[in-house]
């Protein structure tokens, strides 16, 4: 038989499955949320925020400990080495140390980074060996609340002397402060970066979780199944 829409069916009593349409002929849809994405996104967002908060707290705590436990303090000013600082490495202080430039007032990020890069420190160990710490060549750099790492070194038990200075200022050193305090604190530079990495990781996880959550809430529109047309039967 031939339907009113010009479609022929062998059995006029059968209505083929299709998409339901409203009175205006537009397809009928319903909104379907992605509940799995909502659940996973919510968990990811919560976990990311928690990690970021832990990272921030770890950074704040590390700054406080680095300043409170500093074994030596000195001042960088002008050009070249300034007054050396001396401390005893060993029991109670450990054998790994990090030199930090203290920039508590903040400022232009580029200028502050150039201050670190232009810092050079010479370390004289108790066993007669020496080491050079260059701010521009440090393996792991960190900035924790204005406490910027210059680099790290190890030292055997005994008296250790650290002499720091700034190189001659060039065009790249414009904006360098007249003077800065530097501190020598126990611990490797990588310890300072843990809080920063935890914060960055938490932010990344939170963003991914938030995107997944938004995707799940937005969901999608699914066509509602129904008859494509009702065949008109001319008679038998």
C-alpha positions as CSV (number, residue, x, y, z in Angstrom):
1,X,0.0,0.0,0.0
2,X,1.1,3.6,-0.4
3,X,1.2,5.9,2.6
4,X,0.3,9.5,2.5
5,X,4.0,10.4,2.5
6,X,4.6,8.4,-0.7
7,X,6.1,5.4,1.2
8,X,5.0,1.9,0.4
9,X,4.7,-0.8,3.1
10,X,3.8,-4.4,2.6
11,X,1.7,-4.4,5.8
12,X,-0.4,-1.2,6.3
13,X,-0.8,-2.1,10.0
14,X,3.0,-1.8,10.7
15,X,4.4,1.6,11.8
16,X,8.1,1.7,11.3
17,X,10.3,3.1,14.1
18,X,11.6,6.7,13.7
19,X,11.8,10.0,15.4
20,X,8.8,11.6,17.0
21,X,7.8,15.0,15.7
22,X,5.8,17.8,17.2
23,X,2.8,19.4,15.5
24,X,5.1,21.7,13.6
25,X,7.1,18.8,12.2
26,X,10.2,19.4,14.3
27,X,11.9,16.4,15.8
28,X,11.2,15.9,19.5
29,X,14.2,15.6,21.8
30,X,14.9,15.2,25.5
31,X,17.8,16.5,27.5
32,X,20.1,13.7,28.9
33,X,22.7,14.5,31.4
34,X,26.0,12.6,31.6
35,X,25.8,11.4,35.2
36,X,29.1,9.4,35.0
37,X,30.9,12.5,33.8
38,X,29.2,14.6,36.6
39,X,30.3,12.2,39.3
40,X,33.9,11.8,38.0
41,X,34.2,15.6,37.3
42,X,32.9,16.4,40.9
43,X,35.5,14.0,42.4
44,X,38.3,15.4,40.2
45,X,37.3,19.0,41.0
46,X,37.2,18.4,44.8
47,X,40.5,16.4,44.7
48,X,42.3,19.1,42.6
49,X,41.2,21.9,45.0
50,X,42.3,19.9,48.0
51,X,45.8,19.2,46.4
52,X,46.1,22.9,45.5
53,X,45.3,24.0,49.1
54,X,47.8,21.4,50.4
55,X,50.5,22.7,48.0
56,X,49.9,26.3,49.1
57,X,50.1,25.4,52.8
58,X,53.3,23.4,52.1
59,X,54.9,26.4,50.4
60,X,53.9,28.8,53.2
61,X,55.3,26.3,55.7
62,X,58.5,25.8,53.7
63,X,59.1,29.6,53.5
64,X,58.7,29.9,57.3
65,X,61.0,27.0,58.0
66,X,63.6,28.2,55.5
67,X,63.8,31.6,57.2
68,X,63.5,30.3,60.8
69,X,66.1,27.5,60.3
70,X,68.6,29.5,58.2
71,X,72.2,28.8,59.2
72,X,73.6,32.0,57.7
73,X,72.4,35.4,56.4
74,X,74.1,37.9,54.3
75,X,73.5,40.9,52.1
76,X,74.0,41.3,48.4
77,X,74.8,44.8,47.2
78,X,76.7,46.6,44.5
79,X,79.0,44.5,42.3
80,X,81.2,41.6,43.2
81,X,81.4,39.5,46.4
82,X,80.3,41.0,49.7
83,X,80.9,39.9,53.3
84,X,81.2,36.1,53.5
85,X,79.0,34.1,55.9
86,X,80.2,31.1,57.9
87,X,78.3,28.3,59.6
88,X,79.0,24.7,60.7
89,X,77.6,21.9,58.6
90,X,76.8,18.6,60.1
91,X,74.7,17.2,62.9
92,X,71.6,19.4,63.5
93,X,71.9,21.2,60.1
94,X,72.4,18.3,57.7
95,X,74.7,18.3,54.6
96,X,72.4,19.6,51.9
97,X,71.8,23.4,51.7
98,X,70.0,25.9,49.5
99,X,70.8,29.6,49.0
100,X,67.8,31.8,48.7
101,X,67.4,35.4,47.7
102,X,64.7,37.1,49.9
103,X,62.4,39.4,47.9
104,X,59.5,39.9,50.3
105,X,58.1,43.0,48.8
106,X,57.6,41.5,45.3
107,X,57.9,43.7,42.3
108,X,58.5,43.2,38.6
109,X,58.8,39.5,38.0
110,X,61.3,39.9,35.2
111,X,63.6,42.2,37.3
112,X,63.4,39.8,40.3
113,X,64.3,36.8,38.1
114,X,67.3,38.8,36.7
115,X,68.5,39.4,40.3
116,X,68.6,35.7,40.8
117,X,70.3,35.0,37.5
118,X,73.0,37.6,38.2
119,X,73.9,36.0,41.6
120,X,77.0,34.0,42.0
121,X,78.1,32.2,45.2
122,X,81.3,30.5,46.1
123,X,81.3,27.8,48.8
124,X,84.4,26.8,50.7
125,X,84.0,23.5,52.5
126,X,85.7,22.2,55.7
127,X,87.6,19.5,53.7
128,X,89.2,22.2,51.5
129,X,87.0,21.6,48.5
130,X,85.0,24.4,46.8
131,X,81.8,24.8,44.8
132,X,80.3,27.5,42.7
133,X,76.5,28.2,42.8
134,X,75.2,30.1,39.8
135,X,71.6,31.5,39.9
136,X,71.3,31.3,36.1
137,X,72.3,27.6,36.0
138,X,70.4,26.0,38.9
139,X,68.7,22.7,38.2
140,X,65.5,23.3,40.2
141,X,64.4,26.9,40.6
142,X,61.6,27.9,43.0
143,X,59.8,31.0,44.2
144,X,58.0,30.6,47.5
145,X,56.4,33.7,48.7
146,X,59.3,35.9,47.4
147,X,61.9,33.5,48.7
148,X,63.8,32.7,45.4
149,X,66.3,29.9,45.2
150,X,69.7,30.7,43.8
151,X,70.9,27.1,44.0
152,X,72.0,24.3,46.3
153,X,75.2,22.6,47.5
154,X,76.4,19.8,49.8
155,X,79.0,20.1,52.5
156,X,80.7,17.7,54.8
157,X,80.7,18.2,58.6
158,X,82.7,21.3,59.6
159,X,83.0,25.0,59.0
160,X,81.6,26.2,55.7
161,X,81.9,29.6,54.2
162,X,79.6,31.1,51.6
163,X,80.5,34.3,49.6
164,X,77.9,35.7,47.3
165,X,77.9,38.6,44.9
166,X,76.3,40.2,41.9
167,X,77.9,40.3,38.5
168,X,78.5,43.7,36.7
169,X,75.1,45.0,35.7
170,X,74.4,44.8,32.0
171,X,71.4,45.8,29.9
172,X,69.8,42.6,31.0
173,X,70.1,43.5,34.7
174,X,68.1,46.7,34.5
175,X,65.7,47.1,37.5
176,X,68.0,45.2,39.9
177,X,67.6,46.3,43.5
178,X,70.4,48.1,45.3
179,X,70.6,45.4,48.0
180,X,69.0,42.1,48.9
181,X,69.2,39.7,51.8
182,X,70.2,36.1,51.1
183,X,70.0,33.2,53.4
184,X,71.5,29.7,53.5
185,X,69.0,27.1,54.8
186,X,69.2,23.3,55.3
187,X,67.6,21.2,52.6
188,X,67.9,20.6,48.9
189,X,66.3,23.0,46.3
190,X,64.0,20.2,45.2
191,X,62.3,20.3,48.7
192,X,61.2,23.9,48.0
193,X,59.6,23.0,44.7
194,X,57.3,20.2,46.1
195,X,54.7,22.7,47.3
196,X,54.8,24.5,44.0
197,X,54.4,21.3,42.0
198,X,51.6,20.1,44.3
199,X,49.8,23.4,43.8
200,X,50.2,23.3,40.0
201,X,49.1,19.6,39.9
202,X,46.1,20.4,42.0
203,X,45.1,23.3,39.7
204,X,45.4,21.1,36.6
205,X,43.3,18.3,38.1
206,X,40.7,20.9,39.3
207,X,40.4,22.4,35.8
208,X,40.1,19.0,34.2
209,X,37.4,17.9,36.7
210,X,35.5,21.2,36.3
211,X,35.5,20.8,32.5
212,X,34.2,17.2,32.8
213,X,31.6,18.3,35.3
214,X,30.4,21.1,33.0
215,X,30.3,18.6,30.1
216,X,28.2,16.2,32.1
217,X,25.7,18.9,33.3
218,X,25.4,20.2,29.7
219,X,24.7,16.7,28.5
220,X,23.2,16.2,25.1
221,X,19.8,16.1,23.4
222,X,18.6,12.7,22.3
223,X,15.8,12.2,19.8
224,X,12.7,10.7,21.1
225,X,11.7,7.5,19.2
226,X,8.3,7.4,17.5
227,X,6.5,6.7,14.3
228,X,7.7,8.4,11.2
229,X,4.2,8.6,9.7
230,X,0.8,7.0,9.9
231,X,0.0,5.2,6.6
232,X,-3.2,5.9,4.9
233,X,-4.9,2.7,3.8
234,X,-7.2,3.0,0.7
235,X,-9.1,-0.2,1.5
236,X,-8.8,-3.8,0.7
